[in-house]
Amino acid sequence: MARNRLWIKGVLIGAAALCAWPGCVPHAWARDYSAPAAASVEVGTIALAQLPREAVNTLNLIAAGGPYPYEKDGIVFGNYERVLPAHRRGYYHEYTVSTPRARNRGARRIVCGGPPRRTDNCYYSDDHYTSFNRIVE
């Protein structure tokens, strides 16, 4: 029992030693969901006509219910950055917008809220969730 306490004390002292610079938190590796990372970011709007052709194609696939070109299309978007309006988990789903000449999925996404095939509550991000614009017709 005493040996366990010494071990725990040693771990805590070691963590404090690793974290000697100002502003460091010993549990910095743990993500903090208590405060929004982008609380001051506002969601703008973008007209359907202003979207890239690939985004319009993705919206058409969403309305049709697929098939989607990427395996992760349609998965739940967690809104961890808290840029979009708050809703229960599972409300938002994300879809890839193809990026010409990209070797991977790229940074462009459409995130839609509500039931599947609903495209009247969708947001476009061209910077991998850093900012969003609500798609309006």
N, C-alpha and C positions, 0 to 999 in steps of 0.2 A: 504494500500500500504506500509506504513512504517512498519506495523506489519509483512508483508511478508518478507521485507528486513531483519528485526531483526531475524526472524526465519531462513532464509537462512544463515545469518551470524553465528548464533548459531550452525547450522549444520556443517558449514565449520570449525568452531573452534573446535567442538566436534570431527570431523574427524581428524583434526591435532593433537588433544590430544591423540586419539587412536593410532596414527601413530607417536610415539615419538622416536622410535629406529632408528639408522642410516640406510639409504638405503631404508626406508619405503616410499611408494608412497601412498597418500590417496586413490587412485583409484586402489589399488592392486587387488581388486576382479574382475576387468575388464581384460579380456585377451588382450594382445598386439600382434596384427598380423603384426605390421610394420616391425619387424626384425625377421629373422628366428631363432628359438630356437636352431637348430642344424646346423648352417651354415657351421661348419667345418667337419661335418660327410660326408663321401664319400660312395657312393653306390658301394658295391663289386659285385662279381658274384658268382653263385653257379651252378654247373652242375646238370642237371636233375637227373642223377644217384646218386647224393649226397643227394637229398631231401629225407625226410622220406616218407614211403609208403603212409601215409595219405595225404601228399601234392600232390603226383602224382595222387591219387584218386580225389582230389579236382580239379586239372588241367583237368582231364578227364571229370568231371562234367561241368566245365566251357566250354570246347570245345563242349559238347553235349547240352549246354544251360539249364542244370538242369535235374531233380529236385534237389534242394539243401536241405540239412538236417536242416539248420538253417534259421529262418525267415529273419534275417538281411543280408544273403548272397545276393550279387549283388547290395547292396545299394552304393550310391556315396561315395567315399573316398575323403575327403576334402583336404588332404595333408597339413593340418595346421602346421605340424612340419617342412614342407618344406625340407624334406629329399630327396624326389623324384624330378625328373626334373619338372620344372614349366610348367603347362598346364592350360587351361581354366577349370573352375568348371564343373564337370560332366564327365571329361575325364577318371578319375580313378574310378574303382569299387572294392570293397573288398569282400573277401570270407573267410570263416572260414576253417582252417585246424584242423580236429579233433585231440584232445589230449587224448591219452589213460588214463584212470582213472581220468579224469577231471570231475568235477561236473557241470561245466559251459562250455562256448565256449572256454575257455583256452586263451593262449596268441598268438597262431600261426595263421598267416593270409597270404593269397596271395592277392596281389593288382595288377590288370591288367589295362592297359591303352588302350584306343581305343574302337572300336565297340565291342558289345557282341560277345562271342564265340572266341575271338581272344586271343590266348595264347602265341604269340611270343613277347609280351611286358609285361611280368609279373615279379613281385618282391615277394620275400619270406621274411617274418619277423617271427622270433621265439620269439620275446620279445615285442610284442604288439606295433609295429610301432617305437620303439626306433632306430632300425637299419634295413636296407634292403639289400638284395642281389638280383641282377637281375638274373633271371633264364635263363641259356643258355643250348643249346642241344649239 
